[in-house]
Amino acid sequence: MPKIEIYTKSYCPHCKAAKQTLASMGLVYREIEVSDDQALFNEMLNRSQRRTVPQIFVGDVHVGGNQDLITAIRKGRFEKILRSQAIRH
């Protein structure tokens, strides 16, 4: 089953908010902490083309950051992404 991955930094309030949103939806995710790991930061940059955190992926679909997540949920796009990646909640 495709997984949800979220690239974060420990001191980031937007990361905390995104994790709380995903958890409140009953979704399990893999957190990838990039604060002190340049290789993981570069991986995030290559996948997302963005330097900011959080960066959220559902399977191979890039959702974006926390505000992108909120917008996708409000507009019904996030549910479609979950379904397209066969993730149930």
Secondary structure, DSSP 8 states (H G I E B T S, - for coil): ---EEEEE-TT-HHHHHHHHHHHHTT--EEEEE-TT-HHHHHHHHHHHS--SS-EEEETTEEEESHHHHHHHHHTTHHHHHHHHTT---
